Amino acid sequence: MLGTGGSDCATCKRIGGPRPFMIKFRCENCGRRFAVPEADAGKKGKCPRCKGLLVVPKVQAPSPTKSQRSSWDGEAGVAEPAKELTLLAIPKKDRTQDDTSGRKSESPSGLEAEGPGEQTEEAGKRRFPWFIDIWLYPTSKAGLITFGVIILIPLAIGIVQRTLNELVGRFLPFLIVAIGFVFFSFFAGVVIGLYLYWYLCECVRASAAGQVRAPETLAITPGLGDLLLQTLKIVGCLVVFWGPAGLYFFYTHRTDGIFRALVVYGVLFFPMGLLAVIMFDSLCALNPLLLIGSILRTLLPYGALVTLFSSVGLMLYKVSSAAKQAGVPDLPVYLVLLYLMVVAVHLLGRFYWRYQHKLDWGV
């Protein structure tokens, strides 16, 4: 029988001894499969393909049966070996002490801990005081590359569009090419917008897992349907919390007490509602009982978060208004707005990372 250690087990003889119970799971970002020993349940790691955060699920080993032995023989070549996971945080009881020669021994599971010389930030640890470090969140290599992709593609499309418009004025045959490019630029703009919403949600999730710099997402290729669904959830969150104030002002054109009350409602509930929708990945997280209970359990820190969120939102509004009045080109304004939005969602994710035990969402 597999895992019993019996001397007459053909499988154990072939592999040199009984194999431990293996936990098999997939990376939630890229779908890569892994198999790790049961002793590593609950540990955190990094996917070698997409560099996303992994948590080994805790499962109870079933009693060994003959069908399990045949199942292992058929699937052993499918899952990735445990040694390809890089631990971000290993419990102390699983760490092995350095031997007398000064060499660090490997953990029993074959998983290697990150050394101090590696580039990855330790989960949750900041290099600088938080009020300074939060502004450095987008400055990681992965974050700057993503910024470049989001910014340069629309910029290149705009340059080509202006060039085609000039050519159409001189040479009529370019009219068909220009019309075709208009449709292409519209579609590309929509995709970039959807990707931006998806990237902001990934920043929230990565920050909620303890990361202090922008995550690596270029290795992940979400489908158009995934981008659209994620954007619809965020838009739905905006409609629920800011729609009432917008509709009231649209129909009455007044900023009276009712309008201010609706604005206070949006300011108070929007950050918690947005965090819940992103972490649960569902609009069902907008349950009023869930949101009100979460706010009451984290009243003081959530009040600080609302203040920070309101400050960033006010900065977004001031920057946009001042730029329009001064006639500033769109690109610098777009850069500043994008930067402030990434910092804001980082604050949202860090709130969950720090107070998840009080929120008690089980995410």
C-alpha positions in Angstrom: 0.0 0.0 0.0 1.3 3.5 -0.8 2.5 5.4 2.2 2.4 2.4 4.5 6.1 1.5 4.2 5.4 -2.2 3.7 8.4 -4.1 2.4 6.3 -5.9 -0.2 5.0 -2.8 -1.9 6.1 -2.8 -5.5 5.7 1.0 -5.8 7.9 1.6 -2.7 10.6 -0.7 -4.0 10.6 1.1 -7.3 11.1 4.6 -5.9 13.3 3.6 -3.0 10.8 3.9 -0.1 7.3 5.0 0.7 6.4 8.4 -0.8 4.8 11.1 1.5 1.3 12.3 0.9 1.5 15.1 -1.7 -0.8 18.2 -1.9 -1.6 19.0 -5.5 -2.8 22.5 -6.4 -2.6 25.1 -9.2 -1.4 28.6 -9.3 -4.5 30.9 -9.3 -2.8 33.3 -11.8 -1.3 31.2 -14.5 -2.7 27.7 -13.8 0.7 25.9 -13.3 0.3 22.7 -11.4 2.4 21.8 -8.3 2.7 18.9 -5.8 4.3 19.5 -2.4 4.6 17.3 0.7 1.9 17.5 3.3 4.5 19.1 5.7 4.5 22.3 3.6 0.8 22.9 4.0 0.1 26.6 4.8 3.5 27.8 3.5 3.7 30.7 1.1 5.7 30.6 -2.1 6.3 32.3 -5.4 5.3 30.8 -8.8 8.3 30.4 -11.0 6.3 31.1 -14.1 4.2 34.3 -13.2 6.0 35.2 -10.0 2.6 35.4 -8.2 2.1 34.6 -4.6 1.2 31.0 -3.8 -0.2 29.5 -0.6 0.0 25.7 -0.2 -3.6 24.6 0.8 -4.2 22.8 4.0 -5.8 19.4 3.2 -6.2 16.3 5.2 -4.4 13.3 3.8 -6.9 10.5 2.9 -6.3 7.0 3.9 -4.1 5.2 1.3 -5.9 2.9 -1.0 -5.1 0.9 -4.1 -6.9 3.4 -6.4 -4.8 6.2 -4.9 -1.6 4.3 -5.7 -2.6 3.9 -9.3 -3.7 7.5 -9.5 -0.3 8.7 -8.2 1.5 6.5 -10.8 -0.6 8.1 -13.5 -0.2 11.7 -12.4 3.3 11.9 -11.0 4.6 13.4 -14.2 1.9 16.1 -14.4 2.5 18.3 -11.3 5.6 20.5 -10.9 8.1 19.3 -8.3 8.1 21.1 -5.0 11.6 22.4 -5.4 10.4 25.0 -8.0 8.6 26.9 -5.3 10.5 29.7 -3.6 9.3 30.3 -0.1 8.4 33.8 1.0 7.7 33.0 4.6 8.7 29.7 6.2 7.5 28.9 9.7 10.3 28.7 12.3 9.6 25.1 13.1 10.3 24.3 9.4 13.6 26.2 9.2 16.8 24.2 9.5 19.7 25.6 11.4 23.0 26.4 9.7 25.6 23.6 10.2 29.0 24.2 11.8 30.6 24.7 8.4 28.5 27.8 7.7 26.4 26.3 4.9 22.7 26.7 5.1 20.9 23.4 4.8 17.8 22.9 2.7 14.4 22.5 4.2 13.0 18.9 4.3 10.6 19.6 1.5 13.3 20.8 -0.9 11.9 24.3 -1.0 14.6 27.0 -0.8 14.1 30.1 1.2 14.9 33.5 -0.3 18.3 34.8 0.7 19.0 38.3 1.8 20.7 39.1 -1.5 17.6 38.4 -3.6 15.7 41.3 -5.2 12.2 40.3 -3.9 10.9 42.4 -1.1 10.1 40.5 2.1 6.3 40.3 2.4 5.0 43.2 4.5 8.3 44.8 5.2 9.0 48.4 4.1 12.4 49.9 3.4 11.3 53.4 4.5 8.6 54.9 6.7 5.2 54.1 5.4 4.2 57.7 4.5 7.2 57.8 2.2 7.3 54.2 1.0 3.7 54.2 -0.3 4.7 56.7 -2.9 7.5 54.3 -4.1 5.0 51.5 -4.7 4.8 51.9 -8.5 8.6 52.2 -8.9 9.5 48.5 -9.1 10.8 47.2 -12.3 7.6 45.3 -13.1 5.5 48.4 -12.2 7.6 50.7 -14.5 7.3 48.2 -17.4 3.6 48.0 -17.0 3.3 51.8 -16.8 5.3 52.0 -20.0 3.0 49.5 -21.8 -0.2 51.3 -20.6 1.2 54.7 -21.6 3.3 54.1 -24.7 0.7 52.1 -26.7 -2.0 54.9 -26.6 0.8 57.5 -27.3 1.9 55.5 -30.4 -1.7 55.1 -31.6 -2.2 58.9 -31.2 0.9 59.7 -33.2 -0.1 57.3 -36.0 -3.6 58.7 -36.0 -2.4 62.3 -36.4 0.0 61.2 -39.2 -2.8 59.5 -41.1 -5.1 62.6 -40.7 -2.4 64.7 -42.3 -1.9 62.2 -45.2 -5.7 62.1 -45.8 -5.7 65.8 -46.3 -3.1 65.5 -49.0 -3.8 62.1 -50.6 -7.4 60.9 -50.8 -6.4 57.1 -51.1 -5.3 57.2 -47.5 -8.9 57.7 -46.5 -9.7 54.0 -46.3 -6.5 53.3 -44.3 -7.4 56.1 -41.9 -11.0 54.8 -41.4 -9.7 51.3 -40.7 -7.2 52.7 -38.2 -9.9 54.6 -36.4 -11.7 51.4 -35.6 -8.4 49.8 -34.6 -7.5 52.6 -32.3 -11.0 52.5 -30.7 -10.7 48.8 -30.0 -7.1 49.2 -28.7 -8.2 52.0 -26.4 -11.0 49.9 -25.0 -8.6 46.9 -24.3 -6.0 49.2 -22.7 -8.8 50.6 -20.4 -10.0 47.2 -19.5 -6.4 46.1 -18.8 -5.9 49.1 -16.5 -8.9 48.2 -14.4 -7.7 44.6 -14.2 -4.1 45.8 -13.3 -5.4 48.0 -10.5 -7.3 45.0 -9.0 -4.1 42.9 -9.2 -2.3 45.6 -7.3 -4.9 45.4 -4.6 -4.6 41.6 -4.3 -0.8 41.7 -4.3 -0.8 44.4 -1.6 -3.3 42.4 0.4 -0.8 39.5 0.3 1.9 41.7 1.8 3.8 43.1 -1.3 5.1 46.6 -1.0 6.0 47.2 -4.6 3.9 46.8 -7.8 3.5 43.2 -8.9 4.7 41.4 -12.0 1.7 40.9 -14.3 3.1 40.9 -17.8 3.6 37.1 -17.6 -0.1 36.7 -17.0 -2.3 36.9 -20.1 -6.0 37.4 -19.0 -8.6 36.8 -21.7 -10.8 39.6 -23.0 -13.7 38.1 -21.2 -11.8 38.2 -17.9 -10.9 41.8 -18.4 -14.5 42.7 -19.2 -15.9 40.9 -16.2 -13.4 42.5 -13.8 -14.2 45.9 -15.2 -18.0 45.4 -14.9 -17.5 44.5 -11.2 -15.6 47.7 -10.6 -18.1 49.8 -12.6 -20.9 48.1 -10.6 -19.2 49.1 -7.4 -19.0 52.7 -8.6 -22.6 52.8 -9.6 -23.8 51.4 -6.2 -21.9 54.0 -4.1 -21.6 57.0 -6.4 -24.6 56.6 -8.6 -27.1 58.0 -6.1 -25.2 61.3 -5.7 -24.6 61.6 -9.5 -28.3 60.9 -10.3 -29.5 63.4 -7.7 -27.3 66.2 -9.0 -28.2 65.3 -12.7 -31.9 65.7 -12.1 -31.9 68.6 -9.5 -28.7 70.5 -10.2 -28.5 71.2 -6.5 -25.8 70.6 -3.9 -28.1 70.7 -0.8 -28.1 68.6 2.3 -29.5 65.5 0.5 -26.6 65.7 -2.1 -24.0 66.1 0.7 -25.5 63.1 2.5 -25.3 61.0 -0.6 -21.6 62.1 -1.1 -20.9 61.1 2.5 -22.5 57.7 1.9 -20.2 57.2 -1.1 -17.1 58.3 0.7 -17.8 56.1 3.7 -18.7 52.9 2.0 -16.9 53.0 -1.4 -13.4 51.9 -0.1 -14.7 49.0 1.9 -17.1 48.0 -0.9 -14.4 48.1 -3.5 -12.0 46.1 -1.4 -14.7 43.4 -0.8 -15.6 43.2 -4.4 -11.9 42.7 -5.4 -11.1 40.2 -2.7 -14.2 38.2 -3.1 -14.2 38.7 -6.9 -17.9 39.1 -6.8 -20.6 41.8 -6.6 -22.2 39.7 -3.9 -19.6 41.1 -1.5 -21.7 44.4 -1.6 -23.9 42.8 1.1 -24.7 45.7 3.5 -24.4 43.5 6.6 -20.9 42.4 5.5 -19.8 46.0 4.8 -21.3 47.6 7.9 -19.9 44.8 10.2 -16.5 45.2 8.6 -16.5 49.0 9.1 -17.5 48.7 12.7 -14.8 46.1 13.5 -12.1 48.3 12.0 -13.6 51.7 12.8 -10.5 53.7 13.7 -8.1 52.3 11.0 -10.8 52.4 8.4 -11.5 56.1 9.2 -7.8 56.7 8.5 -8.1 54.8 5.2 -11.1 56.9 4.2 -9.2 60.0 5.0 -6.3 58.9 2.8 -8.6 57.8 0.0 -10.4 61.1 0.1 -7.1 63.0 0.0 -5.9 61.0 -3.0 -9.3 61.5 -4.7 -9.1 65.3 -4.0 -5.6 65.3 -5.5 -6.9 63.6 -8.6 -9.7 66.2 -9.0 -7.3 69.2 -8.3 -4.7 67.9 -10.7 -7.3 67.3 -13.5 -8.9 70.7 -13.0 -5.7 72.7 -12.8 -4.4 70.9 -15.9 -7.5 71.9 -17.9 -7.3 75.5 -16.9 -3.6 75.7 -17.6 -3.9 74.0 -21.0 -1.4 71.2 -20.0 -1.0 68.4 -22.5 -2.9 65.2 -21.8 0.1 62.9 -21.4 1.6 64.5 -18.2 -1.9 64.7 -16.6 -2.5 61.0 -17.5 0.8 60.0 -15.9 0.0 61.8 -12.6 -3.6 60.4 -12.5 -2.4 56.9 -13.1 0.3 57.2 -10.5 -2.1 58.4 -7.8 -4.6 55.7 -8.6 -2.0 53.0 -8.2 -0.9 54.4 -4.9 -4.6 54.5 -3.7 -5.3 50.9 -4.6 -2.0 49.9 -2.8 -3.3 51.6 0.4 -6.5 49.6 0.0 -4.7 46.3 -0.3 -2.4 47.1 2.6 -5.4 47.8 4.8 -6.6 44.3 4.2 -3.2 42.8 4.8 -2.9 44.5 8.2 -6.5 44.1 9.4 -7.7 40.9 7.8 -8.0 39.2 11.2 -10.6 41.8 12.2 -12.4 41.8 8.9 -12.7 37.9 9.2 -13.6 37.5 5.5 -11.9 34.1 5.1 -10.4 35.3 1.8 
